[in-house]
Amino acid sequence: QVQLVESGGGAVQAGGSLRLSCAASGRTVSPIRMAWFRQAPGKEREFVAAIGSSGETTYDADSVKGRFTISRDNAKNTLYLQMNSLKPDDTAVYYCAVPKPTTAWASRSVHDYDYWGQGTQVTVSS
């Protein structure tokens, strides 16, 4: 079992930055793979970024690559998402997630993830 708790969301103006955190308990962050998703009002939950057991990373190229950075602190059992140059389109609830053990690397499907946090709201105004 893994428990995930996100924090760090808030309201910012376009161009601003936020750093989201996801504290994991019940099982260490390392070496498990983890990911960030987001869900805007009226839209499906979508993949944002993933980090592998060896620290490899990948991002949703179209929307966040070059602006967002996923990282983790294994000693603190915490996953991070640094978000820079925020845009109004980034407004969403952000979730961290842990994939099923048999899931392929950086799956974009929500059905491939076993554990989810409660989400943290990010609101970007123009």
MIKOL-651668 format. One record per atom (N, C-alpha, C): residue in three letters; x, y, z. Coordinates in pm, whole numbers, plus 32768, in hexadecimal, padded with zeros to 4 digits. Layout:
<nodes>
ALAXYZ;...
</nodes>
This chain:
<nodes>
GLN80537F898000;GLN800080008000;GLN8057807D8000;VAL802880E07FB8;VAL806E81607FB0;VAL800881CE7FC8;GLN8029822B801F;GLN7FD682A28033;GLN8020831B7FFA;LEU7FD7836C7FAF;LEU801283DF7F6D;LEU7FC6845D7F94;VAL801084C57FB9;VAL7FD285447FE0;VAL801785B57F96;GLU7FCC85F97F40;GLU8002866A7EF5;GLU7FF286EC7F44;SER804B874A7F27;SER804287D07F5F;SER808A88317F03;GLY807B88B27F1F;GLY80C489167ED4;GLY8075895F7E6A;GLY7FF889367E56;GLY7FA6897B7DF3;GLY7F808A067E23;GLY7F448A537DCA;GLY7F198AD97DEE;GLY7EF08B287D74;ALA7EDE8BA97D88;ALA7EB78C027D1D;ALA7F2B8C5E7CFA;VAL7F4F8C637C7A;VAL7FBD8CB77C4B;VAL7F958CFB7BCA;GLN7FDE8D627BA7;GLN7FC88DA57B27;GLN801B8D607ABB;ALA7FEF8D727A40;ALA80398D3979CF;ALA80CB8D6779D4;GLY81238D0879B9;GLY81B28D2479C0;GLY81F08D007A45;GLY819D8CE57AA7;GLY81CF8CC37B2C;GLY81FA8C327B37;SER82228C0E7BB1;SER82558B877BCB;SER82148B4C7C48;LEU820D8ACA7C4B;LEU81E28A7F7CC0;LEU823289FE7CC7;ARG824389CC7D3F;ARG8284894B7D53;ARG822488F17D9F;LEU81F988887D5E;LEU81A188277D9D;LEU81F587B97DDF;SER81C087877E4E;SER820087187E94;SER819D86A67EA3;CYS81D2862E7EA8;CYS818085B77EBE;CYS81CA85607F22;ALA8196855C7F9C;ALA81D4850D8005;ALA819C84808004;ALA81F684207FFE;ALA81CE83937FF9;ALA81E78351807F;SER818D82FB80A5;SER81A082AD811E;SER816B82218105;GLY819181C8815E;GLY816A813D814F;GLY81CC80EE80FB;ARG8218813780A9;ARG827D80F78054;ARG82D681688025;THR83598151801A;THR83B181BF7FF6;THR839D81E87F65;VAL83BE82647F48;VAL83B882977EC0;VAL8419824D7E67;SER848E822F7E9F;SER84F381EB7E4E;SER84ED81557E68;PRO84F781007E05;PRO851181217D7A;PRO849481217D21;ILE841E81357D5A;ILE83A781297D08;ILE8398819D7CA6;ARG835981807C37;ARG833981E77BD5;ARG82C282387C06;MET82BC82B67BDD;MET824E830D7C03;MET822F836C7B91;ALA81BA83AA7B9A;ALA819184057B30;ALA813884737B66;TRP813084DF7B19;TRP80D0854B7B32;TRP8069854C7AC1;PHE7FEC855D7AEA;PHE7F7E85727A8C;PHE7F3985F57AB3;ARG7EE286257A5C;ARG7E9086987A7C;ARG7E07868A7A3B;GLN7DA586CD7A79;GLN7D1E86C97A46;GLN7CE087537A4E;ALA7CC5878B79D9;ALA7C83880D79D2;ALA7BEC87F879D6;PRO7BA1886079FC;PRO7B0E88537A03;PRO7AD48827797E;GLY7A8187BF7982;GLY7A3F878E790B;GLY7A94873C78AD;LYS7B10872178D7;LYS7B6B86D37881;LYS7B97865478C6;GLU7BCC85F97876;GLU7C00857D78AE;GLU7C87859578F1;ARG7CA8853E794E;ARG7D2A85457990;ARG7D9585257929;GLU7DFF85747927;GLU7E67856378C2;GLU7EF2855A7901;PHE7F47851078BC;PHE7FD184FB78E8;PHE8020857D78DD;VAL807585957940;VAL80CB860A793D;VAL815F85E27934;ALA818B858B7990;ALA821785657993;ALA822884E679E5;ALA829784A179CE;ALA82B584287A19;ALA834984237A3A;ILE836883DE7AA7;ILE83F383C97ACD;ILE840683367AEB;GLY847582FF7AB9;GLY848E82717AC8;GLY84DD82507B45;SER84F181D07B59;SER853881A17BD0;SER85CB81CA7BCF;SER860181E47B5A;SER868D82107B4F;SER869882A57B39;GLY862982EE7B48;GLY862B837F7B39;GLY860F83B17AAD;GLU85F883577A50;GLU85D8838479C9;GLU855083CB79CA;THR8540842A7970;THR84C5847B796F;THR848D848778E2;THR840B84A278DD;THR83CB84BE785D;THR835585197877;TYR832F85657813;TYR82C885CB7822;TYR826585C477AE;ASP81F185FE77C6;ASP819386127759;ASP81CB86847705;ALA820086617693;ALA824F86BF7643;ALA81FF87387617;ASP8183872275F5;ASP8137878F75BB;ASP811887FD761E;SER810387D9769A;SER80CD883C76F5;SER812E8872775D;VAL818C8820778B;VAL81DB884B77FF;VAL8272884077EE;LYS829F87FB7788;LYS832E87E7777C;LYS8376886C7770;GLY83E1887A77BD;GLY842D88F677BE;GLY84008956782A;ARG838A893F7863;ARG8357899778CD;ARG834C894E7952;PHE832D88CD794E;PHE831B887F79C8;PHE8390881F79DB;THR83B488067A5A;THR841E87A77A7B;THR83EF874A7AEA;ILE83F586C97ACF;ILE83D486667B35;ILE845486387B78;SER844E86257BFA;SER84C385F67C43;SER849485B37CC3;ARG84F0857A7D0E;ARG84C9853D7D8D;ARG853E853C7DEC;ASP851C85377E6B;ASP857E852D7ED7;ASP856384A87F1C;ASN85B884467F00;ASN85A083C27F38;ASN85AA83C17FD0;ALA860084128007;ALA861184158099;ALA8592844880DE;LYS8549849F8099;LYS84CF84D880D1;LYS84518494809E;ASN8461842F8049;ASN83EE83EA800E;ASN838D844C7FCD;THR83C484AA7F84;THR837385157F4C;THR838F85287EB8;LEU832485387E6D;LEU832885567DDE;LEU830885EA7DCC;TYR834786297D68;TYR833286B77D50;TYR830C86D07CBE;LEU82C987417CAA;LEU82B387747C23;LEU82C9880B7C27;GLN833988367BF0;GLN835688C47BE6;GLN831588F87B66;MET82BF895C7B75;MET827589927B03;MET82998A257AF0;ASN82D68A447A7F;ASN82FD8ACD7A5E;ASN82AF8AFF79E5;SER82B18B8279D2;SER826E8BC0795F;SER81DF8B8C7952;LEU81988B8F79C0;LEU81118B5779C1;LEU80B38BA57966;LYS80568B5B792B;LYS7FF48B9478D0;LYS7F678B787905;PRO7F048BC678DC;PRO7E7A8BA87908;PRO7E4F8B1978E4;ASP7E848AE37876;ASP7E618A597850;ASP7E9889F178B1;ASP7EF18A1A7909;ASP7F2689BC796D;ASP7EC989AF79E5;THR7E5F89FD79E9;THR7DFF89F67A57;THR7DBF896C7A5C;ALA7DCB892A7ACF;ALA7D9A88A17ADE;ALA7DB188737B6D;VAL7D7888007B8C;VAL7D9E87B97C05;VAL7E0F875A7BDE;TYR7E7B875F7C28;TYR7EF0870E7C0B;TYR7EF786987C6C;TYR7F1186217C34;TYR7F1585A67C81;TYR7F9B85607C6C;CYS7FD085257CD7;CYS804084CA7CC7;CYS8008843C7CCA;ALA805183E17C8C;ALA8020835A7C7D;ALA809382F77C74;VAL8075827C7C9C;VAL80D5820E7C94;VAL809C81A47C36;PRO80EA817C7BD1;PRO80B5811B7B70;PRO80B2808C7BA7;LYS805F803A7B67;LYS805F7FAC7B86;LYS80E87F747B60;PRO81167F0E7BA6;PRO819E7ED97B8B;PRO81B47EAD7AFA;THR814C7E7F7AB7;THR815B7E4C7A2F;THR81467EB779C4;THR812C7F3179EE;THR81117F9C798F;THR81907FC37943;ALA817F7FDC78C2;ALA81F0800A7872;ALA821D809378A2;TRP829780B27885;TRP82D4813378AE;TRP828181A9787C;ALA8262820378DC;ALA821F828078BE;ALA819B826F7873;SER814B821078A0;SER80C881FF7861;SER8074827D7873;ARG802A82A0780A;ARG7FD383157810;ARG7F4782F37841;SER7F2B82737856;SER7EA58249787B;SER7E9182497912;VAL7E2882897940;VAL7E0C828D79D0;VAL7DF182027A07;HIS7DC681A679B0;HIS7DA2811F79DB;HIS7E1E80CD79FF;ASP7E9180FE79DA;ASP7F0E80B779F8;ASP7F4C80E07A7D;TYR7F05812E7ACA;TYR7F3B81617B49;TYR7EE8812D7BBE;ASP7F3080FA7C22;ASP7EF080BC7C96;ASP7ECC81207D02;TYR7F23817F7D1A;TYR7F1481D87D8D;TYR7F13826A7D5E;TRP7EBB82B77D9E;TRP7EAA83447D7E;TRP7EA383977DFD;GLY7ED684107DF5;GLY7EC0846F7E60;GLY7E3884B07E51;GLN7E19850C7EAE;GLN7D97854F7EAD;GLN7D9485C57E4E;GLY7E0985F07E20;GLY7E11865F7DC2;GLY7E2986E57E06;THR7E6887407DBC;THR7E7C87C87DEB;THR7E5988277D79;GLN7E0E888F7D98;GLN7DD988EB7D33;GLN7E4389527D0B;VAL7E5489627C89;VAL7EA989CC7C52;VAL7E528A237BF9;THR7E528AA67C17;THR7E038B047BCA;THR7E5E8B727B95;VAL7E608B837B11;VAL7EB68BE77AD3;VAL7E5D8C4E7A8E;SER7E6C8CCB7AB7;SER7E1B8D367A7E;SER7E6B8D837A16;SER7E238DBA79B6;SER7E678E04794A;SER7E7B8E97796F;
</nodes>
